[in-house]
Amino acid sequence: MYEAFYRLRAKPFSLNPDPRFFFGSKGHKRAMAYLEYGLSLKEGFIVITGEIGAGKTMLVRNLFKKLEHEDVVAAQIVSTQLDADDMLRSVAGAFGLEQEGLNKASLLKKLESYLLSVHRQGKRALLVVDEAQNLSPRAVEELRMLSNFQHGNEPLLQSFLLGQPEFRATLQSEELQQLKQRVIASYHLSAMDAAETRAYIQHRLDLVGWQGDPSISDAAYQLIHEFTGGIPRRINTLCDRLMLLGFLAEKHHFDRAEVQEVIDDLSQEVVYSTAPVKPKPGLAAVPAAQGAPGLEERIEGIERSLNRLLAMMRKLLHTLGEDKAGERISHG
């Protein structure tokens, strides 16, 4: 919606992980180096952890893009509380194999036959498991068992495990000591610092044809970093709403006040919070929704959000009306 107003070719802050927007922060470059190092070894497990929204899925998309012309057959699973049998079925499905109605022994035989056929073609199989913190220890152990498939001395399957920080604790359990011994490298993807946050925002804007409109002050960049903690997904959410606010108010410059206005709106929208949000330096904590205290403020926040939505709809209808009027004139 705001793209045309700011003369941008596309939306710069989409939440969908698009490898075209990959930004090589220090952490993301190092994580990619670990993944590529793992690929070069052709065996074992690589573990990448990071906070929610830190960019783990973007790493996978970027990796897959690089593998388009390589002799690697890659498959991805986004785990959701899988047990051991579900894990095998998910792996088979990820590689395009039929798994319905098969027992465990048949599934294992089918997977091994498929992996051998990939090897005979001069290719190798890579499995990427995202949200690995949701896996039970038995499901993770099942992945280790799959790594036993070999042709001669060559492994038939390599796995990359991506998850939230708690997955590191899972790997420390006694049940997974054998898998831990097969982890050849692990890396924790940290948040971006203030300078990288600024470069990240400008990188995404530049990719869609940004010519400095809107301009963004140093104070605005600093507040964006303070509120988001340098987490890419949070930055995208805040900046997308900031651009929308600018469009509605016809602003061509963002300062700290505009960013704070969006932060206030986002904070008020979390009306069912059950615990106070730990404040960033210089920011007030978001009040918890507990009983009557603060109810009036929350209602006012909801009203502000609704008013913004109504303003957005009015502006959109007005723009559509002008476009149709222009079409009638051009065809008149």
N, C-alpha and C positions, 0 to 999 in steps of 0.2 A: 504494500500500500504506500509506504513512504519512499519506495525506490525511485519513482518518477519525480517526486518532489525534490529529491537530492541528486537527481540525474545519475542514478546508479543502475548498473546493468542487471543486478540480481540482489537478493536479500543477503546481506553480509553476515548476519548473526543467527543463522538457522541452527536449531538444536540437533538436527540430523548430522551425524558424523560423515562429512564429505571429504575424501582424501585430497580434493583440489585445494582445500583450505588448510591443509596440514601446515602447522607452524613448528619449526624446529627450535624449541627452547632448549636450554642445556639439558634438562631432564628428558625431554622427548627424543633428542638426538642420541642421548646415551642409551635410552631404552631401545630405540631402533637398532643401535649398534649391537646390543645384546641379542636381539632377535636375529639379526643377520649373522652374528657370530655363531649362534646355535644352528642356523641353517647350514653354515659352512662345515660344521662337525657332523651333520647328518644323523645325529643320534641324541638320546637323552631328552631331558625336560628342561625348558626355560620357564622361569616363574617371574611374572611382572605383577606387582601390586600397586595400588594407588587409591586415593580417596574417590568417593562417588563424583563423577564428572571431571576427573583429572585428565581424561583423554586416552584411556586404555583402548576403548573401542576404535577411536580414531587411529591408533597405532596399528591395529589389525587391518583396518581398511587400507591404510597406506602400505602396509606390508603386502597385502593381496594385490594391490595395484602394481607393485614392483615385481610380483611373481607372475604377471600375466604372460610374459614371454620366457619364463623359466620352465624347466622340466620338473615342475612340482605340482602335484594334485592336492590342492588345499581344501579343507572343509572346516566349518565353524559350528560350534554348539554354544548356545547361550543357555546355561544350566538354570533350572528352577527346581531345586530340592529333588534331584534325581537319586534313586537308589541304584544298586548295582545292576539289576536287570534292565532298568530304564536307561542306564548309561550305555549299555551295549546296543540297545535299539536306537538310541539317539546317534551313536557313532555310525551305525549302519545307514540310518536315514540321511545323515549329513553327507555321506559319500554316494547317495543315490541308490542304495540297495534296498530291496524289499525285505522287511523284517516281521511283518504281521504273521502271527500264528506259529512262529519258530521258537523252539525252546533254546535254552542257553547254549547247549552243545552245537546245535545247528547254526546259531548266530555266529559263534566263534569260528566254525568251519567256513561259513560264508565270507566272513571278514578276512580270514587268512587267505582264502582263494582269491579274493579281490585284490588284496595287497600284493600277493605274488604276481598277479596279472599286471599290476602297475609297475612292479619291478622289472618284469620281462620287457616292458615297453621302454625301458631305460629311464623311467621316471621314479619319483619317490613321493610318498604320501605324508602330508602334514595335517595334523589335527590341532585346531585352536579352540580351547575351551574358555569362554568368557563367563564372568560372574562365578568363578570357581569356588568362591567362599560359600556358595549354596550347596555344594556337594557334600554328601556324607562321606566319612572315612572309607566305607566299603566301596562307594562309587569311585573315589580317587584310586583305591587299590585296584579296582577293575581296569583303570587306565594303565596302571603299572603292568598288569598282566598282559595287556595288549602290546606293550613295548617288548615283550618276550618273542613276538613273532620275528623270525629271522630267515634269511636265505644265505646259507653259509655263515659268514661272520658279519653280514650286513643286516642291520635292523630294517624292518619293513615299514615302520611307523614312527614318526617323531611327533611329540606333543608340546605345545606351548600352553601354559596355564596362566590366565589373567584373572585377578580378583581383588577384592577390597582388602585392607590391611589385616583383617582377622584371619585371612587364609594362611598367613604366615604361621599363626598359632596352630592351625589345623595340621600343618606339615610337621610340627614339632611333636605330635602325638606318637605314642609307642607303636600304634597300628601302622604308621606310615614311614617307619624307619627305612624300609627297603626302597620305597620311592624316593625318599630324601637323598639316598645315596646316588640316585640317578639324575638328580638335578645338577646340571653342569654350570648353571649360572642363574642368579636371581637378582632382581633390581626393584627398588621401590621408587615409583614415580612421584616426585614431590611437586608441590604447587609452584607457580611462577612467582618471581619477585616483582617489585614495582616496575622496574625497567622493562622486564619481559612482558608484563601485562600491557603496558603501553605499546610495545612493539607488536604484540599479538593483535590488539585492536586495529592498529594502523595496517598491519599485514592483511587482515580480512577486508578492511575497507578498500585498500589498494587493489585487491583482486577483483573488485566489482566496479572499478573505474572512479574511485573517489578523487575529487579534485580540490579537497580542502573544505568542502561544504557538506556537512556542518564542520566548523572548527571546534576544537576541544581544548580547553585550558589545562594547564598543568595541575591546578587544584582539582579539576574534574577527574583527570586520570588517577590522581592520588586517592581520591575518595572511592573510585571504582575498585581500585586494588584493595583498599581497606575493607570494603564491604564484601567483596567476593573471595578474599583470601588468595587470589591468583589461581582459582580453579576455573578452567576454560568454560565449562557448562554454565557456571554461575555468571561469568562475564558475558556470555552470549545472551542469557536471559535478561540481565540488567541493560545491556547495550541495545538490545532489540526494543525494549520498552522505552529507552531513552530516545531512540530514533522516532518511535511512534509519537511520543510526547512532543518532540520537535516538529513533526509534521502537523499535528493537531493545532499547536500554538504558533505555527509558521516561524519557528526559530532557526537561525542559521549559525548559532554559537551556543555551545554548552559549557556552563561553568559549574562550580560546586553546587549552586542552588538548584539547578535542573537535575543533577544527579541525586541530590538529597530528596527532591520531590518524588522521583521514581522509587527510591529506596523506601520512603514513607508509604507509598502505595503498595509496594510488594510486601512490606512488613504487615500492613493492615489486612492484606488478603489472607494471611495465615491465621485465620480466626479460630481454628480449632487446636492451636498449639497447647500442649499440656505442660510445657516447661519453658522457663525463660531461655531465650537464645543468648549465648555468651556474646557480649558486645565486642566489636572490633575497636581498636584504639580510636577515641574521639567520637564514637557512635553510642547512642542510647540503646539500651537493651529493648528488645521487642517484648511487650508485656504478655504474660500467659493469660489464656482465656479461662479463668477460674472464677465462676460465680458472677455476681453483679458488678464488682469493681472493674472499671475499664469498659463496661458494656457500651456506654454512650460513645466513647472514643472509637470503639470497633464499628459501631453503626455508622458513625460519621465517615470512617474509612471506607466502608462498603459503599456509602452514598457517593463518595468522591470517585471511586472506581466505576460505579454505574454512570455517573455524569460524564466521565471520560469516554466510556463506551458509547453513550448516546451521542456525544460530540463527534466521535469517530464515524458513527453510522451516518450522521447528518452530513458530514463532510464527504463521505463516500458517495452518498446519494446525490449530493450536489455535483460532485465530479462526474458521476455517470450521466447526470442530466445534461451537463455541458457537452460531454462527448456525443450524446445522441443528438443534441441540437446542432452540433458541428456536422454530424453525418447528414442531417436533413438539409442543411445549407449546401453541403458539397454535392448532394444529389438533386438539389432543387433546380 
